[in-house]
Amino acid sequence: MANTTFSGPVRSENGFQSVTKNATTGAFTTGTSYTDIITGSVQSLSGAGAVNLTDLITEITTTGANALTLANGATGQVKIITMVVDGGDGTLTPTTLAGGSTVTFNDVGDGVVLVYGAAGWVVVGNNGATIA
């Protein structure tokens, strides 16, 4: 299908992609697939280490008292982190966390939804994790 602009609801059987049009040349550049953004991919992190910025979801398996880090993201970026195996507490220290400095995952099912903005990572959802 050719590039088309719509106003109103749109349905696609093969997913959507963002595109930008060069104002000078009129050329279109294909961006990210919205299917990938909405569905997201999963990082499986075992033990201490860095929670990545490239996957929407990070599932952590702790192997003791594990230190986790999270770099600053891009404005509007969403990150979901959840504990799937409890081998001890996992303590996440983001570079910038609004309203605190750490997030601790104590039990399987503990999880947070974070959004990155001007104040850094903001916890917009929390299931059992401790924000300190």
MARBA-3410 file (N, C-alpha, C, O; in Angstrom, 1 decimal):
132
0.8,-1.2,0.0,0.0,0.0,0.0,0.9,1.2,0.0,1.9,1.3,0.6 ~ 0.4,2.2,-0.7,1.2,3.5,-0.8,1.1,4.2,0.6,0.2,3.9,1.4 ~ 1.9,5.2,0.7,1.8,6.1,1.9,0.5,6.9,1.9,0.2,7.5,0.9 ~ -0.2,6.8,2.9,-1.5,7.5,3.0,-1.7,8.2,4.3,-1.3,7.7,5.4 ~ -2.3,9.3,4.3,-2.7,10.0,5.6,-4.1,9.8,5.9,-5.0,10.0,5.0
-4.4,9.5,7.1,-5.8,9.2,7.5,-6.2,10.2,8.6,-5.4,10.6,9.4 ~ -7.5,10.5,8.7,-8.0,11.1,9.9,-9.1,10.2,10.4,-10.1,9.9,9.7 ~ -9.1,9.8,11.7,-10.0,8.9,12.2,-9.4,7.5,12.5,-8.2,7.4,12.3 ~ -10.2,6.5,12.9,-9.7,5.2,13.3,-9.1,4.5,12.0,-9.6,4.6,10.9 ~ -8.0,3.7,12.3,-7.4,3.0,11.2,-7.1,1.6,11.7,-6.7,1.4,12.9
-7.3,0.5,10.9,-7.0,-0.8,11.3,-5.9,-1.4,10.3,-6.0,-1.1,9.1 ~ -5.0,-2.2,10.8,-4.0,-2.8,10.0,-3.9,-4.3,10.4,-3.8,-4.6,11.6 ~ -3.8,-5.2,9.4,-3.5,-6.6,9.7,-2.1,-6.9,9.7,-1.7,-8.0,10.2 ~ -1.2,-6.0,9.3,0.2,-6.2,9.3,1.1,-5.3,10.1,2.3,-5.2,9.9 ~ 0.4,-4.5,11.1,1.1,-3.6,11.9,1.3,-2.3,11.3,1.0,-2.0,10.1
1.8,-1.3,12.1,2.0,0.1,11.7,3.5,0.4,11.8,4.2,-0.2,12.6 ~ 4.0,1.4,11.0,5.3,1.9,11.2,5.2,3.4,11.1,4.3,4.0,10.5 ~ 6.1,4.1,11.9,6.1,5.5,11.8,7.0,5.9,10.6,8.0,5.2,10.3 ~ 6.6,7.0,10.0,7.4,7.5,8.8,7.6,9.0,9.0,6.7,9.7,9.6 ~ 8.6,9.5,8.4,8.8,11.0,8.4,9.1,11.3,6.9,9.7,10.6,6.2
8.6,12.5,6.6,8.8,13.0,5.2,9.8,14.2,5.2,9.6,15.2,5.9 ~ 10.8,14.1,4.3,11.7,15.2,4.2,11.1,16.3,3.5,10.6,16.2,2.4 ~ 11.0,17.5,4.1,10.3,18.7,3.5,10.9,19.1,2.2,10.2,19.7,1.4 ~ 12.2,18.9,2.0,12.9,19.4,0.8,12.8,18.4,-0.3,12.4,18.8,-1.4 ~ 13.1,17.1,-0.1,13.1,16.1,-1.1,11.8,15.4,-1.3,11.5,14.8,-2.3
11.0,15.4,-0.2,9.7,14.6,-0.2,9.9,13.1,0.0,9.0,12.3,0.0 ~ 11.2,12.7,0.3,11.5,11.3,0.6,11.0,10.9,2.0,11.0,11.7,2.9 ~ 10.5,9.7,2.0,10.0,9.1,3.3,11.0,8.2,3.9,11.7,7.5,3.2 ~ 11.2,8.3,5.3,12.1,7.5,6.0,11.2,6.7,7.0,10.4,7.2,7.7 ~ 11.4,5.3,6.9,10.6,4.4,7.8,11.2,4.4,9.2,12.5,4.3,9.3
10.4,4.5,10.2,10.9,4.5,11.6,10.5,3.2,12.3,10.5,2.1,11.6 ~ 10.2,3.3,13.5,9.9,2.1,14.4,8.6,1.5,14.1,7.6,2.3,13.8 ~ 8.5,0.2,14.1,7.2,-0.4,14.0,6.4,-0.3,15.3,6.9,-0.6,16.4 ~ 5.2,0.2,15.2,4.4,0.3,16.4,4.0,-1.0,17.1,3.8,-1.0,18.3 ~ 4.0,-2.0,16.3,3.8,-3.4,16.9,4.9,-3.7,17.8,4.6,-4.2,18.9
6.2,-3.4,17.5,7.3,-3.6,18.3,7.2,-2.8,19.6,7.6,-3.3,20.7 ~ 6.8,-1.6,19.5,6.7,-0.7,20.7,5.7,-1.2,21.6,5.9,-1.3,22.8 ~ 4.5,-1.5,21.1,3.4,-1.9,22.0,3.7,-3.3,22.6,3.5,-3.5,23.8 ~ 4.1,-4.2,21.8,4.3,-5.6,22.3,5.6,-5.6,23.1,5.7,-6.2,24.2 ~ 6.7,-5.0,22.6,7.9,-5.0,23.3,8.7,-6.3,23.3,8.1,-7.3,23.0
9.9,-6.2,23.6,10.7,-7.4,23.8,11.2,-7.5,25.2,11.1,-6.5,26.0 ~ 11.7,-8.7,25.6,12.0,-8.9,27.0,13.5,-9.2,27.2,14.1,-10.0,26.5 ~ 14.1,-8.5,28.2,15.4,-8.8,28.6,15.3,-9.7,29.8,14.6,-9.4,30.8 ~ 16.0,-10.8,29.8,16.1,-11.7,31.0,17.4,-11.4,31.7,18.5,-11.7,31.1 ~ 17.4,-10.9,32.9,18.6,-10.5,33.6,18.7,-11.4,34.8,17.9,-11.4,35.7
19.8,-12.1,34.9,20.1,-13.0,36.0,21.3,-12.5,36.8,22.3,-12.3,36.3 ~ 21.1,-12.2,38.1,22.1,-11.7,39.0,22.2,-10.2,38.8,21.3,-9.6,38.3 ~ 23.3,-9.7,39.3,23.6,-8.2,39.2,23.8,-7.8,37.8,24.3,-8.6,37.0 ~ 23.6,-6.5,37.5,23.9,-6.0,36.2,23.0,-4.8,35.8,22.3,-4.3,36.6 ~ 23.1,-4.5,34.5,22.4,-3.3,34.0,21.1,-3.7,33.3,21.1,-4.6,32.5
20.1,-3.0,33.7,18.8,-3.1,33.1,18.9,-2.3,31.8,19.3,-1.2,31.8 ~ 18.6,-3.0,30.6,18.9,-2.3,29.4,17.8,-1.3,29.0,16.7,-1.3,29.6 ~ 18.1,-0.4,28.1,17.1,0.6,27.6,16.5,0.1,26.3,15.6,0.8,25.7 ~ 16.9,-1.0,25.7,16.5,-1.4,24.4,15.2,-2.3,24.4,14.5,-2.4,23.4 ~ 15.0,-3.0,25.5,13.8,-3.9,25.6,12.8,-3.2,26.5,13.1,-2.5,27.5
11.5,-3.3,26.2,10.4,-2.7,27.0,10.4,-3.3,28.4,10.1,-2.6,29.3 ~ 10.6,-4.6,28.4,10.4,-5.4,29.7,11.7,-6.0,30.1,12.5,-6.5,29.3 ~ 12.0,-5.9,31.4,13.2,-6.7,32.0,12.6,-7.6,33.1,12.0,-7.1,34.0 ~ 12.9,-8.9,32.9,12.5,-9.8,34.0,13.8,-10.2,34.7,14.7,-10.7,34.1 ~ 13.8,-10.0,36.0,15.0,-10.2,36.8,14.9,-11.5,37.6,13.8,-11.8,38.2
16.0,-12.2,37.6,16.1,-13.4,38.4,17.3,-13.1,39.4,18.4,-12.9,38.9 ~ 17.0,-13.0,40.7,18.0,-12.7,41.6,18.8,-13.9,42.1,18.2,-15.0,42.2 ~ 20.0,-13.8,42.3,20.9,-14.9,42.7,21.6,-14.6,44.1,22.7,-15.1,44.4 ~ 21.0,-13.7,44.8,21.5,-13.2,46.1,21.1,-11.8,46.2,20.1,-11.4,45.6 ~ 21.7,-11.0,47.0,21.5,-9.6,47.1,22.1,-8.9,45.9,23.3,-8.6,45.9
21.3,-8.7,44.8,21.9,-8.2,43.6,21.7,-6.7,43.4,20.6,-6.2,43.6 ~ 22.7,-6.0,42.9,22.7,-4.6,42.6,22.4,-4.5,41.1,23.1,-5.1,40.3 ~ 21.4,-3.7,40.8,20.9,-3.5,39.4,21.0,-2.0,39.1,20.9,-1.2,40.0 ~ 21.3,-1.6,37.9,21.4,-0.2,37.5,20.5,0.0,36.3,20.2,-0.9,35.5 ~ 20.2,1.3,36.1,19.3,1.7,35.0,19.8,3.1,34.6,19.7,4.0,35.4
20.3,3.2,33.3,20.7,4.5,32.8,19.5,5.4,32.5,18.4,5.0,32.5 ~ 19.8,6.7,32.4,18.8,7.6,31.9,18.2,7.2,30.6,19.0,6.7,29.7 ~ 16.9,7.4,30.4,16.3,7.0,29.1,16.1,8.2,28.2,16.7,9.3,28.4 ~ 15.2,8.0,27.3,14.7,9.1,26.4,13.3,9.6,26.8,12.5,8.8,27.3 ~ 13.1,10.9,26.7,11.8,11.4,27.1,10.6,10.6,26.5,10.6,10.4,25.3
9.7,10.2,27.4,8.6,9.4,27.0,8.8,7.9,27.0,7.9,7.1,26.8 ~ 10.0,7.5,27.2,10.3,6.1,27.2,9.7,5.4,28.4,9.7,5.9,29.5 ~ 9.1,4.2,28.2,8.5,3.3,29.2,9.4,2.1,29.4,10.0,1.5,28.5 ~ 9.5,1.8,30.7,10.3,0.6,31.1,9.5,-0.2,32.1,9.1,0.4,33.1 ~ 9.4,-1.5,31.9,8.7,-2.4,32.9,9.7,-3.3,33.4,10.4,-4.0,32.7
9.8,-3.4,34.8,10.7,-4.3,35.4,10.0,-5.2,36.4,9.2,-4.6,37.2 ~ 10.2,-6.5,36.4,9.5,-7.4,37.3,10.4,-8.5,37.7,11.3,-8.9,37.0 ~ 10.2,-9.0,39.0,11.0,-10.1,39.5,10.3,-11.4,39.1,9.1,-11.6,39.5 ~ 11.0,-12.3,38.5,10.4,-13.6,38.1,10.9,-14.8,38.9,10.3,-15.8,39.0 ~ 12.1,-14.6,39.5,12.7,-15.7,40.3,13.4,-15.0,41.5,14.2,-14.1,41.3
13.0,-15.4,42.7,13.5,-14.7,43.9,14.6,-15.6,44.6,14.4,-16.6,45.3 ~ 15.9,-15.1,44.3,17.0,-15.7,45.0,17.6,-14.8,46.0,18.7,-15.0,46.5 ~ 16.9,-13.7,46.3,17.4,-12.6,47.2,16.8,-11.3,46.7,16.1,-11.3,45.7 ~ 17.0,-10.3,47.4,16.5,-8.9,47.0,17.3,-8.4,45.8,18.6,-8.5,45.8 ~ 16.6,-7.8,44.9,17.3,-7.1,43.8,17.1,-5.6,44.0,15.9,-5.1,44.1
18.1,-4.8,44.1,18.0,-3.4,44.3,18.5,-2.6,43.1,19.6,-2.7,42.7 ~ 17.5,-1.9,42.5,17.7,-1.1,41.3,18.1,0.3,41.7,17.4,0.9,42.4 ~ 19.2,0.8,41.1,19.6,2.2,41.4,19.6,2.9,40.0,20.7,2.8,39.3 ~ 18.6,3.6,39.6,18.6,4.3,38.4,19.5,5.5,38.5,19.7,6.0,39.6 ~ 20.1,6.0,37.4,20.9,7.2,37.4,20.1,8.3,37.9,20.6,9.1,38.7
18.8,8.5,37.5,17.9,9.5,38.0,16.6,8.9,38.2,15.9,8.5,37.3 ~ 16.1,9.0,39.5,14.8,8.4,39.9,14.1,9.5,40.6,14.5,10.0,41.7 ~ 13.0,10.0,40.0,12.1,11.0,40.7,11.5,10.4,41.9,10.9,9.4,41.9 ~ 11.6,11.1,43.0,11.0,10.7,44.3,11.7,9.6,45.0,11.1,9.0,45.9 ~ 12.9,9.4,44.7,13.7,8.4,45.5,15.0,8.1,44.8,15.4,8.8,43.9
15.7,7.1,45.3,17.0,6.7,44.7,17.1,5.2,44.3,17.9,4.9,43.5 ~ 16.2,4.4,44.9,16.3,2.9,44.7,14.9,2.3,44.6,14.0,2.9,45.1 ~ 14.9,1.2,43.9,13.7,0.4,43.8,14.1,-1.0,44.2,15.0,-1.6,43.6 ~ 13.5,-1.6,45.2,13.9,-2.9,45.7,12.8,-4.0,45.4,11.7,-3.8,45.8 ~ 13.2,-5.0,44.8,12.3,-6.1,44.4,12.6,-7.3,45.4,13.7,-7.8,45.5
11.6,-7.6,46.3,11.8,-8.6,47.3,11.2,-9.9,47.0,11.7,-11.0,47.5 ~ 10.1,-10.0,46.2,9.4,-11.2,46.0,9.0,-11.4,44.5,8.9,-10.4,43.8 ~ 8.8,-12.6,44.1,8.3,-12.9,42.7,7.0,-12.1,42.5,6.1,-12.1,43.4 ~ 6.9,-11.4,41.4,5.7,-10.6,41.1,5.9,-9.2,41.4,5.1,-8.3,41.0 ~ 6.9,-8.8,42.2,7.2,-7.4,42.4,7.5,-6.8,41.1,8.3,-7.3,40.3
7.0,-5.6,40.8,7.3,-5.0,39.5,6.9,-3.5,39.5,6.1,-3.0,40.3 ~ 7.6,-2.8,38.6,7.3,-1.4,38.5,7.2,-1.0,37.0,7.8,-1.7,36.1 ~ 6.4,0.0,36.7,6.3,0.6,35.4,6.9,2.0,35.6,6.5,2.8,36.4 ~ 7.9,2.3,34.8,8.6,3.6,34.8,8.4,4.3,33.5,8.4,3.7,32.4 ~ 8.4,5.7,33.6,8.3,6.5,32.4,9.4,7.6,32.6,9.5,8.1,33.7
10.2,7.8,31.6,11.3,8.7,31.7,10.8,10.1,31.2,10.2,10.2,30.1 ~ 11.1,11.2,32.0,10.8,12.5,31.7,11.8,13.5,32.2,12.9,13.1,32.5 ~ 11.4,14.8,32.3,12.3,15.8,32.7,12.9,15.6,34.1,14.0,16.0,34.4 ~ 12.1,14.9,35.0,12.6,14.6,36.3,13.3,13.3,36.4,13.7,12.9,37.5 ~ 13.5,12.6,35.3,14.2,11.3,35.3,13.1,10.2,35.3,12.1,10.4,34.7
13.5,9.0,35.8,12.5,7.9,35.8,11.5,8.2,36.8,11.8,8.4,38.0 ~ 10.2,8.1,36.4,9.1,8.3,37.3,8.3,7.0,37.5,8.0,6.3,36.5 ~ 8.1,6.5,38.7,7.3,5.3,38.9,5.8,5.6,38.7,5.3,6.4,39.5 ~ 5.2,5.1,37.7,3.8,5.3,37.4,3.0,4.1,37.8,1.7,4.2,37.8 ~ 3.6,3.0,38.1,2.9,1.8,38.6,3.9,1.0,39.4,5.1,0.9,39.2
3.3,0.4,40.5,4.2,-0.3,41.5,3.3,-1.5,42.0,2.2,-1.3,42.6 ~ 3.9,-2.7,41.9,3.3,-3.9,42.5,4.3,-4.5,43.5,5.0,-5.4,43.1 ~ 4.3,-4.1,44.8,5.1,-4.7,45.8,6.5,-4.3,45.9,7.1,-4.6,46.9 ~ 7.0,-3.5,45.0,8.4,-3.1,45.1,8.5,-2.0,46.1,7.5,-1.3,46.4 ~ 9.7,-1.8,46.7,9.9,-0.7,47.7,10.7,0.4,47.1,11.8,0.2,46.6
10.1,1.6,47.1,10.8,2.8,46.5,11.4,3.5,47.7,10.6,3.9,48.7 ~ 12.7,3.8,47.7,13.3,4.5,48.8,14.2,5.6,48.2,14.9,6.3,49.0
END
